[in-house]
């Protein structure tokens, strides 16, 4: 069985609150700012059981859209991405209360995230 989409993230280099309002208004999403996260907000897409959650906030680098896929073994997934022609851009990193994330670029340079929630 393949890995399912786990999380999406939309980041802004200019005005994260504007993007949060835009997507909430466009898609009817519930956007909840996290006070300790510097303007970052969690997104509930209001699309029912099994729906994908996300986040909208300030860019920590290049702004854009990133998707995260569930990966029960981040190290093994990163190794496999490299074997297939990708490159690691973020080693496994703990996000307290949310699990561990990592990221790689595919052969075309698209950044893809991996998320392991097994430690939560």
ChimeraX attribute file (.defattr): number of C-alpha atoms within 10 A of each C-alpha:
attribute: neighborCount
match mode: 1-to-1
recipient: residues
	/A:1	3
	/A:2	7
	/A:3	10
	/A:4	11
	/A:5	17
	/A:6	20
	/A:7	19
	/A:8	18
	/A:9	20
	/A:10	20
	/A:11	22
	/A:12	20
	/A:13	13
	/A:14	12
	/A:15	13
	/A:16	19
	/A:17	17
	/A:18	13
	/A:19	17
	/A:20	27
	/A:21	15
	/A:22	13
	/A:23	17
	/A:24	16
	/A:25	11
	/A:26	9
	/A:27	10
	/A:28	14
	/A:29	19
	/A:30	16
	/A:31	20
	/A:32	15
	/A:33	17
	/A:34	12
	/A:35	9
	/A:36	7
	/A:37	10
	/A:38	10
	/A:39	16
	/A:40	22
	/A:41	22
	/A:42	18
	/A:43	22
	/A:44	18
	/A:45	17
	/A:46	13
	/A:47	11
	/A:48	8
	/A:49	6
	/A:50	7
	/A:51	13
	/A:52	16
	/A:53	17
	/A:54	19
	/A:55	19
	/A:56	26
	/A:57	26
	/A:58	21
	/A:59	17
	/A:60	9
	/A:61	9
	/A:62	10
	/A:63	15
	/A:64	12
	/A:65	13
	/A:66	17
	/A:67	17
	/A:68	21
	/A:69	19
	/A:70	19
	/A:71	24
	/A:72	15
	/A:73	14
	/A:74	21
	/A:75	14
	/A:76	11
	/A:77	16
	/A:78	25
	/A:79	14
	/A:80	13
	/A:81	18
	/A:82	16
	/A:83	10
	/A:84	11
	/A:85	11
	/A:86	19
	/A:87	19
	/A:88	17
	/A:89	14
	/A:90	15
	/A:91	14
	/A:92	19
	/A:93	13
	/A:94	15
	/A:95	11
	/A:96	9
	/A:97	9
	/A:98	13
	/A:99	15
	/A:100	22
	/A:101	21
	/A:102	22
	/A:103	25
	/A:104	22
	/A:105	19
	/A:106	16
	/A:107	13
	/A:108	8
	/A:109	10
	/A:110	11
	/A:111	20
	/A:112	18
	/A:113	25
	/A:114	26
	/A:115	25
	/A:116	21
	/A:117	16
	/A:118	12
	/A:119	10
	/A:120	10
